[in-house]
């Protein structure tokens, strides 16, 4: 099983961090993680300095990439922007489960989009690719089917679309839950954001997941020079 990024011809400066988590134990919540979420929210507030999230260079870079593949970022916000805006409005981060809360906290801290899938529910390889359009997708928390548009950047396995608009919304079928034992997580770095920032965020995510979910971990970064990362040993 592999992750294969097929978008670097168009986005040669992008990087995708990949973290495989094996034999993890996902709980509903963790008191220590709640403290980390509060800290991550404070770091994000400090980075934004009272300005709109769209003015931060990492968020601005993502908005430009969204425009480049036909998505209006004002209508469909990159996940890190949507998450930090929600946190600012609500005064903190939501509680989903320890794995999801961990990558949300790291995403907000670093202002880098993150997401993940239950690896045991993924069919075959995972590809980051351009959609030919008309591919069916069931959003997280919904039973209504959507269709992708031509040229949209998507995560997909051999059977389904996993995430629309690069990192806007995940599908329901492969979401990480308290029943998840193996997962793959992604840190999406747009053009204009250095690889070192992606690697730092990925390391923070691994450290936090080790603390709250246990398990074993392997990581890598896909980029224009090497567009594949192994997901299985």
Buried (B, 14 or more C-beta within 10 A) or exposed (E): BBBBBEBBEBBEBBBBBBBBBBEBEBEEEBEEBBEBBBEBBEBBBEBBEEEEBBEBEBBBBBBEBBEBBEBEBEEBBBBBBBBBBBBBEEEBBEBBBBBBBBBBBBBBBBBBBBBBBBBEBBBEBBBBBBBEEEBEBBBEEEEEEBEBBEBBBBBBBEEBBBBBBBBBBBBEBBBBEEEBBBBBBBBBBBBBBEBEBBBBBBBBBBEBBBBBBEBEBBBBBBBBEEBBBEBEE
